[in-house]
């Protein structure tokens, strides 16, 4: 069919050429037709032809040629139409997806090459119908075919009816479950909007715009191209190609009114490839924010600040935001261009940054965005550019801001104003104006914002960047930090002393202390504030609250004061610990530091019993980090702390109450911040397990919730299971068994022995099935822990009922109540080797006989358990799981049923071919020997010795096969838990 299309295309081209020649010949006068062939005409004249017909023969030849080509074209169209109806119409619905995809791909090719015959609704409808195909590859080829058709502007008039009919499906495919299909669908919609501007309605576009916030960067970039072409392109609205102000206004309006995402970084990254040059127009953006004439609405100005900050961070970092994939590889030329753009950004924003901070000083989100941007600028330009002209104006602005915001915080209104140029050395007074202004703005942020807004964290990080020793003017940053610490530290000492001594604390004092401690806790996370000596007063304050035991009484301290106080105590201890050298520390210093650690540990442990959930969460967070810092990895043995059994139990219960919250009981189950905090707590607890600060049995409560909370914490729990398995396989298997036993015992106490048909029991079986997947079939190092799990599980299942327990209805006398646990244990049987199955069958038989209960294990499996009723079904289920043959070994094909049967005698004179197994068995297949049972202790010892030899042989084989691969059973865990680091400033 494609070859016929090529032939028809050639015939069509010849027909068009002949038609043009015929039209040119008919346009000539009769006397001038064919004069170029004078010799031919003279010859015909000598033959007796009339002179009047000399020019008409050329015309007749062209007409004849045109009729022949037209007939050939009609014959080809008839032939193609017959093939299309006889073959294509049946094969485009073929059961093989590959054939359906080829049909759509070729149909698109036919339409592009020969639109005269195939650019019709009767042919295009097959492309539209196939858009609903259930296979992604077929839909992908179909969309690519349509994209090629819509990419030809001349075909747009013939696609109006098709577009109107299948437009809803094309728009819906922008959110297809296959990312490649959705990507091609977005490119198709972009071509459709370019060739047919009125085809897509505003409702259609509003359903496509949210794709700019998806996690796939390729998909988001294609959606960004569609968004820019449809809504933001200045050339489409007659604004001119060089005017970016209207572009920025429309972008800010879209980000504000769409309400699709709260982070502008993803929107900027989606537009970076198609509109990056417009986003990097820093002069237009700052002029639009600082203009005094026709200003934007305040909300749009805030949105534009977020866009400005996100664009600058995208340029400075050179990588997409979190969740958009890894950073692309950057060439040397691109790195040089990035440095040049960063320098241009710094030159544009550093002089205007004080004005922007002054304008948006009352908005924490805008202040946080601007201060976060400050960290990535070239701060050395404060000196190299000699920005001394704006010094006086900036200092005046700082005084106005402090006077305007002094009422709510009287103590903070006395923050010192940066010194004037006359008070500074001559070498500094020429290049520090903007640096002074920025430092003043940072002080203002700490003076205005007391709640845990991102502005405080951004201001703290910005101050840390200005205090970095590599910066030539870091001394001025140190002075600003000291003044800020003096103000907040003195106010904290004053309020804490007043609160401790007061019989009935004032609400204003409590509120002021909470605000001050919040600022100090955020500042403490990035700066060393230990010289202000806050540990003693704050610890005394917490002891007073915990000793009183009443947070709402007259002498109590509220939770909003205790939460930042605990953070300040932890950071105080952390900075002191960081200054202790690895060797040479005095015993007195170590003892003093240890006493502070014990005090903080005791305070946090007491806070775990408080009624406020926020306080318990903060205490648990600090307690986990403290145990991790003072764990086995600490070089100073005198500072190491080992958690006692009571503390382990209390931490485990607090973790269960805080992290594993059922969705129906969670106040805000859809909150990503709450889920992130819970994941951080769980990751911190798992780090304690992996580093040996807590015993492995402490993970019993974690593994109980592996199946129920796999959606929220499955990745952390899976990594913990893998790493703990590598460190101590035997203890790990005991921990898994203990988790299942505790769940079963709780259900048995609640529901009684008749629990096999309860959904809770099926959940325990499902948990066992999930945990059994961590026992590999290919590693013998997992063989002994798995066998130990089965042995201890059998012992638990066949425990005799307690003495003095009366008869249980429906259960024979003397039967073990834990017998249904064998069904849970059967989920692990598929991972056993054949010798282990025989050993466990022997063990099960011996334990069963010790109970004095029948029937005989030698009975047929169909009769076994018939006399026990429904309660004996678990025993039958577990025995069948042990009797089932294990799967084929790795690298070997399972024998077919026809090969296992004895072959019929052949009439061939040649002797039969011997059957080959691990060795050549002469004389045909032999009967399999029964699996040995090991009832005696001597046989058991010999069996264990053979097991250890098999493990050694397998390890030697692995080393021989991969001599260059290092064995890593004790490698440190991957950075899965480090990615969930605790952010104290978020509380």
Secondary structure, 3 states (H helix, E strand, C coil): CHHHHHHHHHHHHHHHHHHHHHHHHHHCCHHHCCHHHHHHHHHHHHCCCCHHHCCHHHHHHHHHHHHHHHHHHHHHHHHHHHHHHHHHHHHCCCCCHHHHHHHHHHHHHHHHHCHHHHCCHHHHHHHHHHCCCCCHHHHHHHHHHHHHHHCCHHHHHHHHHHHHHHHHHHHHHHHCCCHHHHHHHHHHHHHHHHHCCCCCCHHHHHHHHHHHHCCCHHHHHHHHHHHHHHHHCHHHHCCCCCCCHHHHHHHHHHHHHHCCCCCHHHHHHHHHHHHHHHHCCHHHHHHHHHCCCCCCCHHHHHHHHHHHHHHHHHHHHCCCCCCCCCCCCCCHHHHHHHHHHHHHHHHHHHHHHHHHHHHCCCCHHHHHHHHHHHCCCCCCHHHHCCCCCCHHHHHHHHHHHHHHCCCCCCHHHHCCCCCCHHHCCCCCCCCCHHHHHHHHHHHHHHHHCCCCCHHHHHHHHHHHHHCCCCCCCHHHHHHHHHHHHHHHHHHHHHHHHHHHHCCCCCHHHHHHHHHHHHHHHHHHCCCCCHHHCCHHHHHHHHHHHHHHCCCCCCCCCCHHHHHHHHHHHHHHHHHHHHCCCCCCCCHHHHHHHHHHHHHHHHHHHHHCCCCCHHHHHHHHHHHHHHHHHCCCCCCCHHHCCCCCHHHHHHHHHHHHHHCCCCCCCCCCCCCHHHHHHHHHHHHHHHHHHHCCCCCHHHHHHHHHCCCCCHHHHHHHHHHHHHHHHHHCHHHHHHHHHHHHHHHHHHHHHHHCCCCCCCHHHHHHHHHHHHHHCCCCCCCHHHHHHHHHHHHHHHHHHCCCCCCCCCCCCCCCCCCCCCCCHHHHHHCCHHHCCHHHHHHHHHHHHHHHHHCCCCCCCCCCCCCCCCCCHHHHHHHHHHHHHHHCCCCCCCCCCCCCHHHHCCCCCCCCCCCCCCEECCCEECCCCCCCCCCCCCCCHHHHHHHHHHHHHHHHHHHHHHHHHCCCCCCCCCCCCCCCCHHHCCCHHHC
